[in-house]
Each structure stands twice: as C-alpha cells, then as structure tokens.
Amino acid sequence: MAYDFELKKCEANEINDILRIQEEAFAVIERPDILRRNTPEMLLSCLSAPHYTIGAYCQGLLVGFAVLYDAGDDAENLGRDIGYAEDELSDVINLKLVIVSPKYRGNGLQRRMTEELEKVAAKLNKRCICVTVSPFNKVSRSNIESMGYKYHSQKEKYGGVLRNLYYKII
C-alpha cells in the first residue's frame, strides 16, 4: 500500500503520540539494546528549543519522529567523542533518535526525516551532525552510511551499551 506522508515540526502537545510510537517500536524490537528508551521528560524537552523534533504524518496521524538534539557543551555532545575541542562544541549537533511506527517502516521515512533535520542543522549554523547507532541495527547503520555519515569508532555509551559513532560534516 502506498502512503502519502507529510513532514513537519512536532509540538509539545504531541508528546503522547511520540511516547506511543516509542512503545510500538519497543514492542517489536528484537534486541532491547538496539534502541535507547527515552523518558517522557527527555522527549518533552526535545520538543522545544534549542532542540528540534520532526514528525512524519500519514493522514494527520503521527507515524514517526526524529530528534535533532543540541547538547551545547554538556556530556551528551557527541562532538567530544570525535575529537572536537571544547570551544568547537557549538558547531556540533546530535541526531538523537529516529523512530518509525512498525506499520510504516520500509517507506524511507528514516532517510526523509534525517535529510530534513540536516537542513535544520545547517540553518542553525551547525557544521557537524553526530549520531550513535547500535552495531546490531543493520537497517539504521545502512541508512546512515548511505546518507554520507562516516564511521568514527565503536564506544560504550548510555550506561555501557555498545554503539557505533558516526558523523557528517554539513
């Protein structure tokens, strides 16, 4: 079945839909360490500046979302992991999360939302986007690599979970 999707910025009043999509993803995930479960508070914070959350909508229903996370100079800034100096961290932004409802996977939404967030990052005068991907998440690894993200290293992140670290200069 062919779907028609609209991409647009998510708003705070959509937090319950975002939480629903996160739970749908965890309900079918083959390995729970593939994805980091975010708290409602964290996801709510991602819906306001300096962060940016984009949604994919099908007939008005939110079916996927992606988060661009501006960590500033705090520990979440992945720029440190790829060698950026403290005074350069403002040039880096994280692609924190991309989740598509299982029913709508396979429609290129991860790519489309990431490409839109790259445009947002450029408008915010960022020079580099960093992202972590589970080494066991073949689809996300393939998508990120095909979009020009360069593999940097493999590290334990988020409480000891193994992640591949990628970056893209924009």
N, C-alpha and C positions, 0 to 999 in steps of 0.2 A: 504494500500500500504506500503510495506517495503522499508525503505530508508537506504542508506549507508552513514554514517556520518564520517567525519574526524575532529579531534580536533587539533587546533594549535594556536599559539600565533597570536593575531591580531596586525596589523601595523597601523601607523598613516594615511596612505593613504586609510584606510578603514572606516574613520570617517563617510562618507556619508551613508554607509551601516549600521553602528551602529545606526545612527540617524533614518534611515528608520525603522529599527526593533523596536526601542523605540516608534516611532509614530504608527506603526502597533499594538503594544501592547495597547497603549492608545486608539486607535480607537475601540477596542472591550472590554475594561475593564469595569466591572460592577460598580465599585466604583473608582473614580479617586484618593481617598486617599489610595488605596491599594499599589500604586507604587509611588515612588518619581521620578518626571521628572527631569532629569539632563540636564544642559545646554550643548551646543556644546563644550564650553571651558572646562567644567569639564570632559566630556567624552574624549576629546582630551588629556587632562592631564593624564587620566587613561591609555593611550596607551604608556606611557614612564615610565622609572624607576623613583622612586622606586616601582611604581605600575605595575600590570601585568593583561592584558586582554586576555582571551582565547576565541576563536570562534569555533562554530560548523558549518561545511561546508557540504553542500549536492551538489554534482556535481559542486564543485567550488563556489557555492553561499553561502555567509554568511547567516545563518538562526537563529543564536542565539549567545549570548555572555555573559560572566561573568567576573566580575572585582574583583580582589584582590587589596585592597587599603591600602597602608602603610601610615597611618596618622602621623607616628612619635609621637611627643609629642603635636600635636595640638588638638584642641577641637573635631575633628572628631574621635579621637581614642576612640573606644568603651570600651577599657580596663578600663578606668576611671569608666564607668558605672557598671562594675562588680567587682570593688574594687582593681584593680591593683594600686600600688604606682607609683609615677612619674618616679622613677628610673627603673621601670619594664615595662614601656610602650613600649619599643623597642622589647619586646617579643610578642607583640600583633599585629595582622593584621586583617583588616576588610574584610569580604566578602561583598562588597558594593552593588552589583547588579547582578542579573541573569535575562535575558530576552530571551525568545524564540519566534520566529515569530509564530503567531497563527496557521498557516498551519502545523507547525511541532511539535506542542505540543503533549504530550502523548507518546513520543518516549524515555523518560528517559534522555533527554538532560540536564535538570537542575542537576540531580544527577551526570551524567558523567562529566559535566564541573566543578561542585563543587569538585568532587573527584580529578580531575586533578589539580585544584587550591590548594587543600590540600597538594599535593605532592610538588608544587612550594613553598608553605609557609614553608614546612619542609626544603627544600633546602636553603631557606633564613634564616634558624635558628630561625624561629618563634616558639613559644610554644603554642600559643592560637590563635584561629580564632573566631572572634565575628561577629554576623550578627543580623540585625533587620528585622522583618517580620511583616506585618500588621496582627493584630488579625483576620481580615476578609478574609485573603488569606489562605483558607483551604489547598489548594494544596501545597503551599510553606511551610506552617507550618508542614504538614505531611511529606514532603520530608526531611526537615531539621531535624526533630525529628527522622525519620527513619535512618538518617545518623549518629546518635550519638550526635547531638548537644543537650546541656542541656538548659532548660528554666531557665532564671535568674530572670527576672522581666518584668513588663509592664511599659513603660515610654512614656511621650510625647517627641518626637524628631522632628527635621526638621521643626521648626516653629509651634509646637503644635499638630502634628499628632501622634496618639497613635500607638505604636509599641511594639511588644514582642521582648525582647532581649535574644538571645541565644549565647552560647559559646561552643567551643570544644577544649580540650587540645590535642595537637598533639605531 
